Amino acid sequence: MKNYLKYIALVIIGTLGSCREEVQKPKVIYDAASKAGVLPKTDSTQIEVADLPIQMEGTNYLIHPVGDLRVYEKGSKARYGSSSVNDVSFTISNLGEYEITGYLQNLKFQKVDSDSIHALTDKPVLILTATYLKPVADKTKNQVVVYTLADADTNKDGKIDTSDIKTLYLSDISGENFTKVSEDFQELVDWSLIDSKSRLYFRTIEDTNQNGQFDKNDVLHYNYIDLASKKWEVKAYKPI
């Protein structure tokens, strides 16, 4: 009897596992991927806020993280503006060593001797990390920031979020020259800085079978950028 019950439990677990696999959403919807001009919907329950500015060591720019503070409703009454506002955190980013993380809608840049503030981008994005490459600045005087972010609603669910393809961008510390360096519709796997060569290495994966997922059957691409150069040129290499 115990063995029979154990068998039933295993069947149930296997069924639940297969159900989870079936409902897994693709990161790319190809039949709609070419539709231009379709922007993500605006969530009316979000309020834009900015954290206090950050200045990376050795730079002349302040960085203002900008993101959305979500307003949660309870019944028909919004929590925002009531006594329950104390439950809401107004901090939208975290600061590590030369790195800003969060779920940010933009970054805004301000030179320390100026009152003028300008945005990194005027397009809808979700910035996950912004990392100042201080070792490169110390060695080459090129002050570069590397970003991981989502820049398109690749799964066509009406919003840009962590379910969409993650991409790689670079900019100067001023926020100028904001440049995409990974290919469209390729998921960023990881990146790494090799200090001795001032090179940024990164891997992406291409959904070669176009099933909407990135898995073992797809192709990895290996690339690097020489950050000692003023021109950011992506070069492919083949370690295997």
C-alpha positions in Angstrom: 0.0 0.0 0.0 2.9 2.4 0.9 4.5 1.7 -2.5 1.3 2.3 -4.3 0.8 5.7 -2.5 4.4 6.6 -3.3 3.8 5.8 -6.9 0.7 8.0 -7.0 2.6 10.8 -5.4 5.4 10.5 -8.0 2.8 10.6 -10.8 1.2 13.7 -9.4 4.5 15.5 -9.0 5.4 14.5 -12.6 2.1 15.8 -13.9 2.5 19.1 -12.0 6.1 19.4 -13.4 4.9 18.9 -17.0 2.1 21.4 -16.5 4.6 24.0 -15.3 6.6 23.3 -18.5 3.6 23.7 -20.7 2.6 27.1 -19.3 6.1 28.5 -19.5 5.9 31.7 -21.5 8.2 32.2 -24.5 10.6 35.2 -24.4 10.0 35.9 -28.1 6.8 35.9 -30.1 8.0 35.8 -33.7 4.7 36.3 -35.5 4.4 39.7 -33.8 8.1 40.6 -33.5 8.1 42.7 -36.7 5.2 44.9 -35.7 6.7 48.4 -35.5 5.3 51.3 -33.6 3.5 49.2 -31.0 4.5 50.7 -27.6 4.0 49.0 -24.2 0.9 50.0 -22.3 1.2 52.6 -19.6 0.4 51.4 -16.1 -1.8 54.0 -14.5 -1.0 52.6 -11.0 2.7 53.6 -11.3 4.2 56.8 -10.0 7.6 58.0 -11.3 10.2 58.7 -8.6 13.9 59.3 -8.4 16.4 58.3 -5.9 19.0 60.8 -4.5 21.9 61.3 -7.0 25.0 59.1 -7.1 28.5 60.2 -8.0 31.0 57.5 -9.0 34.5 58.0 -7.6 36.7 60.0 -9.9 33.9 61.3 -12.2 32.3 64.7 -12.7 28.8 63.5 -13.1 25.8 62.9 -10.8 23.5 60.0 -11.8 19.9 60.1 -10.8 18.1 56.7 -10.9 14.5 57.0 -12.0 11.9 54.3 -11.6 8.2 53.6 -11.0 6.8 53.3 -7.5 3.8 51.0 -7.7 0.6 51.9 -6.0 -1.3 48.9 -4.7 -5.1 49.1 -4.4 -7.1 47.4 -1.6 -10.6 47.1 -2.7 -11.6 50.4 -4.3 -9.3 52.5 -2.1 -5.7 53.2 -3.1 -3.1 52.7 -0.3 -1.0 55.6 -1.6 -1.7 58.8 0.3 -3.2 57.0 3.3 -1.6 55.9 6.5 -0.6 52.7 4.9 1.9 54.6 2.7 4.4 53.7 5.4 4.4 50.1 4.0 5.8 51.4 0.7 9.6 51.7 0.1 10.5 54.9 -1.9 14.0 53.5 -2.6 14.0 52.2 -6.2 17.7 51.3 -6.6 20.6 49.8 -4.8 24.3 50.9 -4.9 27.1 48.4 -4.9 30.8 49.0 -5.7 30.5 51.2 -8.8 27.2 49.5 -9.7 23.6 50.6 -9.6 20.9 47.9 -9.6 17.2 47.9 -9.6 14.2 47.9 -12.0 14.7 51.3 -13.4 12.9 53.2 -16.2 15.8 55.6 -16.8 18.9 57.2 -15.5 19.5 60.9 -15.6 22.9 62.6 -15.7 24.0 66.0 -14.4 27.5 67.5 -14.6 28.6 68.6 -11.1 29.0 72.3 -12.1 25.7 72.5 -14.0 21.9 72.5 -13.1 21.1 70.8 -16.4 19.9 67.2 -16.2 19.4 65.0 -19.2 18.0 61.4 -19.6 20.0 58.4 -20.8 17.3 57.5 -23.3 13.9 58.7 -24.5 12.7 55.1 -25.3 10.9 52.7 -22.9 13.4 50.4 -21.2 13.9 48.4 -18.0 17.4 48.9 -16.7 18.6 46.1 -14.4 22.2 47.1 -13.8 24.5 50.1 -14.6 28.2 49.4 -13.9 30.9 52.0 -14.0 34.1 50.4 -15.3 36.6 52.2 -13.0 39.5 49.9 -13.8 39.2 50.9 -17.5 39.0 54.6 -16.5 42.1 54.3 -14.3 44.0 52.7 -17.1 42.8 54.4 -20.3 41.0 57.5 -19.0 37.9 56.3 -20.9 35.0 56.5 -18.5 32.5 53.9 -19.6 29.3 52.5 -18.1 27.9 49.1 -19.1 24.2 48.4 -18.8 22.1 45.2 -18.8 18.5 46.0 -19.7 15.4 45.0 -21.6 14.7 47.4 -24.5 11.7 45.7 -26.3 8.5 43.9 -25.5 9.8 40.7 -27.2 7.1 38.4 -25.7 4.3 40.9 -26.8 2.5 40.9 -23.5 2.1 44.7 -23.6 5.0 45.7 -21.2 8.7 45.6 -20.9 9.8 43.5 -18.0 12.2 40.8 -16.9 10.3 38.3 -19.1 11.7 40.0 -22.2 15.1 39.6 -23.8 18.0 41.1 -21.8 20.5 43.1 -23.8 23.9 44.9 -23.3 24.5 48.6 -23.8 27.4 51.0 -23.2 27.6 54.8 -22.6 30.1 57.4 -21.5 29.9 58.5 -17.9 28.0 61.5 -19.1 25.2 59.3 -20.4 26.1 60.2 -24.0 26.8 57.7 -26.7 24.2 55.3 -25.3 24.9 52.3 -27.6 23.5 48.8 -28.0 26.3 46.3 -28.4 24.4 43.0 -28.4 22.4 41.8 -31.3 18.6 42.1 -31.5 16.7 39.0 -30.4 19.8 37.5 -28.7 19.6 37.0 -25.0 22.6 38.3 -22.9 24.0 35.4 -20.9 26.8 37.2 -19.1 29.7 39.7 -19.4 33.1 40.1 -17.8 35.8 42.8 -17.8 39.4 41.7 -18.3 41.3 44.6 -16.6 44.7 43.7 -18.1 43.4 44.0 -21.7 40.7 46.7 -21.0 38.3 44.3 -22.8 34.7 43.7 -22.2 33.8 40.0 -23.0 30.2 38.9 -23.3 28.1 36.0 -24.4 24.7 35.9 -26.0 22.4 33.1 -27.1 20.4 33.0 -30.3 17.1 31.2 -30.6 18.1 29.4 -33.7 15.2 27.0 -33.7 12.8 29.9 -33.1 10.7 28.2 -30.4 10.6 31.3 -28.4 12.9 29.9 -25.6 16.7 30.0 -25.1 17.9 26.4 -24.3 20.7 23.9 -25.0 19.6 23.5 -28.6 20.4 27.1 -29.4 23.7 28.8 -30.4 26.0 30.7 -28.1 27.9 33.7 -29.5 31.2 35.0 -28.0 32.2 38.6 -28.4 34.5 41.2 -26.9 35.0 45.0 -27.2 38.3 46.9 -26.8 37.4 49.7 -24.3 40.8 51.3 -24.7 39.5 52.5 -28.1 37.2 55.4 -28.4 35.2 53.4 -31.0 33.2 50.5 -29.5 33.6 47.7 -32.1 32.1 44.3 -31.3 34.5 41.5 -32.4 33.5 37.8 -32.4 35.8 35.1 -31.2 35.6 31.3 -31.1 36.9 29.6 -27.9 35.4 26.3 -28.9 
